[in-house]
């Protein structure tokens, strides 16, 4: 028993090899005829045609013709970054497919991270003398406030370190 190569046409899955090379149900020969080879060639030519059309469209596409820029390039060219960002936001479906939109989004994240880093304050506590060197404008206010606080609360409000920094300043 061998498998029939025409199960869709005749519904048979096996045929008897003792009857020759014909399917027991549909009677077709178990051989590649010229018509089968011709059909295979047609399918291959059709797919090659589709690939060629895709390549031609890809080459002639205006998005393909534009220059490729990195995220750091966009960081250095904010006007170009804004225009590309507007174009990417205008067509978000296509923006997912282009590396330029990904690069301009990454550049925007780099700029935002740099701005956030610039605004991060030093986390030195007021108990450290370095704090008062970094924030000299707060020192007179702190000393004045400490003069009006009960003695049991002065340590919790870092009055001792502020007072010591004020004495060093004089």
Secondary structure in CASP SS format (residue, H / E / C, confidence):
PFRMAT SS
TARGET T0000
AUTHOR 0000-0000-0000
METHOD secondary structure of the structure
MODEL  1
X C 1.00
X E 1.00
X E 1.00
X C 1.00
X C 1.00
X C 1.00
X H 1.00
X H 1.00
X H 1.00
X H 1.00
X C 1.00
X C 1.00
X C 1.00
X E 1.00
X E 1.00
X C 1.00
X H 1.00
X H 1.00
X H 1.00
X C 1.00
X C 1.00
X E 1.00
X C 1.00
X C 1.00
X C 1.00
X C 1.00
X C 1.00
X C 1.00
X E 1.00
X C 1.00
X C 1.00
X C 1.00
X C 1.00
X H 1.00
X H 1.00
X H 1.00
X H 1.00
X H 1.00
X H 1.00
X H 1.00
X H 1.00
X H 1.00
X H 1.00
X H 1.00
X H 1.00
X H 1.00
X H 1.00
X H 1.00
X H 1.00
X H 1.00
X H 1.00
X H 1.00
X H 1.00
X H 1.00
X H 1.00
X H 1.00
X H 1.00
X H 1.00
X H 1.00
X H 1.00
X C 1.00
X H 1.00
X H 1.00
X H 1.00
X H 1.00
X C 1.00
X C 1.00
X C 1.00
X C 1.00
X C 1.00
X H 1.00
X H 1.00
X H 1.00
X H 1.00
X H 1.00
X H 1.00
X C 1.00
X H 1.00
X H 1.00
X H 1.00
X H 1.00
X H 1.00
X H 1.00
X H 1.00
X H 1.00
X H 1.00
X H 1.00
X H 1.00
X H 1.00
X H 1.00
X C 1.00
X H 1.00
X H 1.00
X H 1.00
X H 1.00
X C 1.00
X C 1.00
X C 1.00
X H 1.00
X H 1.00
X H 1.00
X H 1.00
X H 1.00
X H 1.00
X H 1.00
X H 1.00
X H 1.00
X H 1.00
X H 1.00
X H 1.00
X H 1.00
X H 1.00
X H 1.00
X H 1.00
X H 1.00
X H 1.00
X H 1.00
X H 1.00
X C 1.00
X C 1.00
X C 1.00
X C 1.00
X C 1.00
X C 1.00
X C 1.00
X C 1.00
X C 1.00
X C 1.00
X H 1.00
X H 1.00
X H 1.00
X H 1.00
X H 1.00
X H 1.00
X C 1.00
X H 1.00
X H 1.00
X H 1.00
X H 1.00
X H 1.00
X H 1.00
X H 1.00
X H 1.00
X H 1.00
X H 1.00
X H 1.00
X H 1.00
X C 1.00
X C 1.00
X C 1.00
X H 1.00
X H 1.00
X H 1.00
X H 1.00
X C 1.00
X C 1.00
X C 1.00
X C 1.00
X H 1.00
X H 1.00
X H 1.00
X H 1.00
X H 1.00
X H 1.00
X H 1.00
X H 1.00
X H 1.00
X H 1.00
X H 1.00
X C 1.00
END
